[in-house]
Amino acid sequence: MAKKGTKIAVTYIVTILATFVIIGGIFWILMQNLLFPEVKEQDRPEIEPLTDTEEYVPSPDDSKTALFIFDSAKRLSGSCFMVVRMAVEDRRLVIMPIPSDTYALVDGSENSIYEFYRTGGTTKAVSAAESMTGLTIDYYVKLDNDSFRTFVDIFGGADADIPYNLIYEDPDTGEETVFLEGETYVTSEDMIKLFTYPLYNSGEEYRAKTFGLIVSELINGNISSEFANNIDNYFSMVINSSAETNFTAYDYSEQSAAMKYVAGNPEKVAKLVPVSGSYNENGLYVIDENFVKAIPEWMGIETYEE
């Protein structure tokens, strides 16, 4: 009996509450019609649609410098180094390839950027790049063969000017690939072979130049407004590959608007700046002092920090 009484009491209370809600709703509608006449459709104010993002305004603070490392194999001719500056106000990517045997002074030690990288990893390579250029490196990106293929395949390929007939021999299999003198279209596999070719007549200086020329052509030949619209997807592809970088998803969220702004440049985005210098008595390539002083101008940096 107690349970039955409880159910009856609950049902009674719910019924009363529902009645209050219905009567209250009817009363509210009547009062709205009496006190607030219906607004005609043409009298309603127009509300401008909201946009997801405001138009991007370039800022000098958005310009960043990165060290790009291609590590194809653990040898001098298997590693490539490149300083890349995103000069936002100029809507440019300034590309400066660094020969692997370039001299640097790090923590009182003198050596090539490759040797600093080989013995100290990306941290020492960044320090070496900063030492030889006077720049502050904000980020680094290191690609192995697999992540490099992912990076290149986003763009597709590039035209390359082969200086003379080259015969590349795979150090592991002995298989030979012949590149004939003249302009030819190269894929990611071809680029790996050209970037790691050990027998260029002018040594590491020319190998670095080849690296810079092809990467510049890769960017300028493929970046468009459509590419800029897909940068989010491309970033995910690279960051989820075997790439090693200190550029995080948070950094991307902070920089993505600037990156899309630069990529949307209707003119050529990449500007190649080959270094100039000479070899010292120890066989290390030393960047010319006057060139170092001009780097801030090349990179779109107004002031140069000693």
Secondary structure as a PSIPRED ss2 file (coil, helix, strand):
# PSIPRED VFORMAT (PSIPRED V4.0)

   1 M C   1.000  0.000  0.000
   2 A H   0.000  1.000  0.000
   3 K H   0.000  1.000  0.000
   4 K H   0.000  1.000  0.000
   5 G H   0.000  1.000  0.000
   6 T H   0.000  1.000  0.000
   7 K H   0.000  1.000  0.000
   8 I H   0.000  1.000  0.000
   9 A H   0.000  1.000  0.000
  10 V H   0.000  1.000  0.000
  11 T H   0.000  1.000  0.000
  12 Y H   0.000  1.000  0.000
  13 I H   0.000  1.000  0.000
  14 V H   0.000  1.000  0.000
  15 T H   0.000  1.000  0.000
  16 I H   0.000  1.000  0.000
  17 L H   0.000  1.000  0.000
  18 A H   0.000  1.000  0.000
  19 T H   0.000  1.000  0.000
  20 F H   0.000  1.000  0.000
  21 V H   0.000  1.000  0.000
  22 I H   0.000  1.000  0.000
  23 I H   0.000  1.000  0.000
  24 G H   0.000  1.000  0.000
  25 G H   0.000  1.000  0.000
  26 I H   0.000  1.000  0.000
  27 F H   0.000  1.000  0.000
  28 W H   0.000  1.000  0.000
  29 I H   0.000  1.000  0.000
  30 L H   0.000  1.000  0.000
  31 M H   0.000  1.000  0.000
  32 Q H   0.000  1.000  0.000
  33 N H   0.000  1.000  0.000
  34 L H   0.000  1.000  0.000
  35 L H   0.000  1.000  0.000
  36 F C   1.000  0.000  0.000
  37 P C   1.000  0.000  0.000
  38 E C   1.000  0.000  0.000
  39 V C   1.000  0.000  0.000
  40 K C   1.000  0.000  0.000
  41 E H   0.000  1.000  0.000
  42 Q H   0.000  1.000  0.000
  43 D H   0.000  1.000  0.000
  44 R C   1.000  0.000  0.000
  45 P C   1.000  0.000  0.000
  46 E C   1.000  0.000  0.000
  47 I C   1.000  0.000  0.000
  48 E C   1.000  0.000  0.000
  49 P C   1.000  0.000  0.000
  50 L C   1.000  0.000  0.000
  51 T C   1.000  0.000  0.000
  52 D C   1.000  0.000  0.000
  53 T C   1.000  0.000  0.000
  54 E C   1.000  0.000  0.000
  55 E C   1.000  0.000  0.000
  56 Y C   1.000  0.000  0.000
  57 V C   1.000  0.000  0.000
  58 P C   1.000  0.000  0.000
  59 S C   1.000  0.000  0.000
  60 P H   0.000  1.000  0.000
  61 D H   0.000  1.000  0.000
  62 D H   0.000  1.000  0.000
  63 S C   1.000  0.000  0.000
  64 K E   0.000  0.000  1.000
  65 T E   0.000  0.000  1.000
  66 A E   0.000  0.000  1.000
  67 L E   0.000  0.000  1.000
  68 F E   0.000  0.000  1.000
  69 I E   0.000  0.000  1.000
  70 F E   0.000  0.000  1.000
  71 D E   0.000  0.000  1.000
  72 S C   1.000  0.000  0.000
  73 A C   1.000  0.000  0.000
  74 K C   1.000  0.000  0.000
  75 R C   1.000  0.000  0.000
  76 L H   0.000  1.000  0.000
  77 S H   0.000  1.000  0.000
  78 G H   0.000  1.000  0.000
  79 S E   0.000  0.000  1.000
  80 C E   0.000  0.000  1.000
  81 F E   0.000  0.000  1.000
  82 M E   0.000  0.000  1.000
  83 V E   0.000  0.000  1.000
  84 V E   0.000  0.000  1.000
  85 R E   0.000  0.000  1.000
  86 M E   0.000  0.000  1.000
  87 A E   0.000  0.000  1.000
  88 V C   1.000  0.000  0.000
  89 E C   1.000  0.000  0.000
  90 D C   1.000  0.000  0.000
  91 R C   1.000  0.000  0.000
  92 R E   0.000  0.000  1.000
  93 L E   0.000  0.000  1.000
  94 V E   0.000  0.000  1.000
  95 I E   0.000  0.000  1.000
  96 M E   0.000  0.000  1.000
  97 P E   0.000  0.000  1.000
  98 I E   0.000  0.000  1.000
  99 P C   1.000  0.000  0.000
 100 S C   1.000  0.000  0.000
 101 D C   1.000  0.000  0.000
 102 T E   0.000  0.000  1.000
 103 Y E   0.000  0.000  1.000
 104 A E   0.000  0.000  1.000
 105 L E   0.000  0.000  1.000
 106 V E   0.000  0.000  1.000
 107 D C   1.000  0.000  0.000
 108 G C   1.000  0.000  0.000
 109 S E   0.000  0.000  1.000
 110 E E   0.000  0.000  1.000
 111 N E   0.000  0.000  1.000
 112 S E   0.000  0.000  1.000
 113 I H   0.000  1.000  0.000
 114 Y H   0.000  1.000  0.000
 115 E H   0.000  1.000  0.000
 116 F H   0.000  1.000  0.000
 117 Y H   0.000  1.000  0.000
 118 R H   0.000  1.000  0.000
 119 T H   0.000  1.000  0.000
 120 G H   0.000  1.000  0.000
 121 G H   0.000  1.000  0.000
 122 T H   0.000  1.000  0.000
 123 T H   0.000  1.000  0.000
 124 K H   0.000  1.000  0.000
 125 A H   0.000  1.000  0.000
 126 V H   0.000  1.000  0.000
 127 S H   0.000  1.000  0.000
 128 A H   0.000  1.000  0.000
 129 A H   0.000  1.000  0.000
 130 E H   0.000  1.000  0.000
 131 S H   0.000  1.000  0.000
 132 M H   0.000  1.000  0.000
 133 T H   0.000  1.000  0.000
 134 G C   1.000  0.000  0.000
 135 L C   1.000  0.000  0.000
 136 T C   1.000  0.000  0.000
 137 I C   1.000  0.000  0.000
 138 D C   1.000  0.000  0.000
 139 Y E   0.000  0.000  1.000
 140 Y E   0.000  0.000  1.000
 141 V E   0.000  0.000  1.000
 142 K E   0.000  0.000  1.000
 143 L E   0.000  0.000  1.000
 144 D C   1.000  0.000  0.000
 145 N H   0.000  1.000  0.000
 146 D H   0.000  1.000  0.000
 147 S H   0.000  1.000  0.000
 148 F H   0.000  1.000  0.000
 149 R H   0.000  1.000  0.000
 150 T H   0.000  1.000  0.000
 151 F H   0.000  1.000  0.000
 152 V H   0.000  1.000  0.000
 153 D H   0.000  1.000  0.000
 154 I H   0.000  1.000  0.000
 155 F H   0.000  1.000  0.000
 156 G C   1.000  0.000  0.000
 157 G C   1.000  0.000  0.000
 158 A E   0.000  0.000  1.000
 159 D E   0.000  0.000  1.000
 160 A E   0.000  0.000  1.000
 161 D E   0.000  0.000  1.000
 162 I E   0.000  0.000  1.000
 163 P C   1.000  0.000  0.000
 164 Y C   1.000  0.000  0.000
 165 N C   1.000  0.000  0.000
 166 L E   0.000  0.000  1.000
 167 I E   0.000  0.000  1.000
 168 Y E   0.000  0.000  1.000
 169 E E   0.000  0.000  1.000
 170 D C   1.000  0.000  0.000
 171 P C   1.000  0.000  0.000
 172 D C   1.000  0.000  0.000
 173 T C   1.000  0.000  0.000
 174 G C   1.000  0.000  0.000
 175 E C   1.000  0.000  0.000
 176 E E   0.000  0.000  1.000
 177 T E   0.000  0.000  1.000
 178 V E   0.000  0.000  1.000
 179 F E   0.000  0.000  1.000
 180 L C   1.000  0.000  0.000
 181 E C   1.000  0.000  0.000
 182 G E   0.000  0.000  1.000
 183 E E   0.000  0.000  1.000
 184 T E   0.000  0.000  1.000
 185 Y E   0.000  0.000  1.000
 186 V E   0.000  0.000  1.000
 187 T C   1.000  0.000  0.000
 188 S H   0.000  1.000  0.000
 189 E H   0.000  1.000  0.000
 190 D H   0.000  1.000  0.000
 191 M H   0.000  1.000  0.000
 192 I H   0.000  1.000  0.000
 193 K H   0.000  1.000  0.000
 194 L H   0.000  1.000  0.000
 195 F H   0.000  1.000  0.000
 196 T C   1.000  0.000  0.000
 197 Y C   1.000  0.000  0.000
 198 P C   1.000  0.000  0.000
 199 L C   1.000  0.000  0.000
 200 Y C   1.000  0.000  0.000
 201 N C   1.000  0.000  0.000
 202 S C   1.000  0.000  0.000
 203 G H   0.000  1.000  0.000
 204 E H   0.000  1.000  0.000
 205 E H   0.000  1.000  0.000
 206 Y H   0.000  1.000  0.000
 207 R H   0.000  1.000  0.000
 208 A H   0.000  1.000  0.000
 209 K H   0.000  1.000  0.000
 210 T H   0.000  1.000  0.000
 211 F H   0.000  1.000  0.000
 212 G H   0.000  1.000  0.000
 213 L H   0.000  1.000  0.000
 214 I H   0.000  1.000  0.000
 215 V H   0.000  1.000  0.000
 216 S H   0.000  1.000  0.000
 217 E H   0.000  1.000  0.000
 218 L H   0.000  1.000  0.000
 219 I H   0.000  1.000  0.000
 220 N H   0.000  1.000  0.000
 221 G C   1.000  0.000  0.000
 222 N C   1.000  0.000  0.000
 223 I C   1.000  0.000  0.000
 224 S C   1.000  0.000  0.000
 225 S H   0.000  1.000  0.000
 226 E H   0.000  1.000  0.000
 227 F H   0.000  1.000  0.000
 228 A H   0.000  1.000  0.000
 229 N H   0.000  1.000  0.000
 230 N C   1.000  0.000  0.000
 231 I H   0.000  1.000  0.000
 232 D H   0.000  1.000  0.000
 233 N H   0.000  1.000  0.000
 234 Y H   0.000  1.000  0.000
 235 F H   0.000  1.000  0.000
 236 S H   0.000  1.000  0.000
 237 M H   0.000  1.000  0.000
 238 V H   0.000  1.000  0.000
 239 I H   0.000  1.000  0.000
 240 N C   1.000  0.000  0.000
 241 S C   1.000  0.000  0.000
 242 S C   1.000  0.000  0.000
 243 A C   1.000  0.000  0.000
 244 E E   0.000  0.000  1.000
 245 T E   0.000  0.000  1.000
 246 N C   1.000  0.000  0.000
 247 F C   1.000  0.000  0.000
 248 T C   1.000  0.000  0.000
 249 A H   0.000  1.000  0.000
 250 Y H   0.000  1.000  0.000
 251 D H   0.000  1.000  0.000
 252 Y H   0.000  1.000  0.000
 253 S H   0.000  1.000  0.000
 254 E H   0.000  1.000  0.000
 255 Q H   0.000  1.000  0.000
 256 S H   0.000  1.000  0.000
 257 A H   0.000  1.000  0.000
 258 A H   0.000  1.000  0.000
 259 M H   0.000  1.000  0.000
 260 K H   0.000  1.000  0.000
 261 Y H   0.000  1.000  0.000
 262 V H   0.000  1.000  0.000
 263 A H   0.000  1.000  0.000
 264 G C   1.000  0.000  0.000
 265 N C   1.000  0.000  0.000
 266 P C   1.000  0.000  0.000
 267 E C   1.000  0.000  0.000
 268 K C   1.000  0.000  0.000
 269 V C   1.000  0.000  0.000
 270 A E   0.000  0.000  1.000
 271 K E   0.000  0.000  1.000
 272 L E   0.000  0.000  1.000
 273 V C   1.000  0.000  0.000
 274 P C   1.000  0.000  0.000
 275 V C   1.000  0.000  0.000
 276 S C   1.000  0.000  0.000
 277 G E   0.000  0.000  1.000
 278 S E   0.000  0.000  1.000
 279 Y E   0.000  0.000  1.000
 280 N C   1.000  0.000  0.000
 281 E C   1.000  0.000  0.000
 282 N C   1.000  0.000  0.000
 283 G C   1.000  0.000  0.000
 284 L C   1.000  0.000  0.000
 285 Y E   0.000  0.000  1.000
 286 V E   0.000  0.000  1.000
 287 I E   0.000  0.000  1.000
 288 D C   1.000  0.000  0.000
 289 E H   0.000  1.000  0.000
 290 N H   0.000  1.000  0.000
 291 F H   0.000  1.000  0.000
 292 V H   0.000  1.000  0.000
 293 K H   0.000  1.000  0.000
 294 A H   0.000  1.000  0.000
 295 I H   0.000  1.000  0.000
 296 P H   0.000  1.000  0.000
 297 E H   0.000  1.000  0.000
 298 W H   0.000  1.000  0.000
 299 M C   1.000  0.000  0.000
 300 G C   1.000  0.000  0.000
 301 I C   1.000  0.000  0.000
 302 E C   1.000  0.000  0.000
 303 T C   1.000  0.000  0.000
 304 Y C   1.000  0.000  0.000
 305 E C   1.000  0.000  0.000
 306 E C   1.000  0.000  0.000
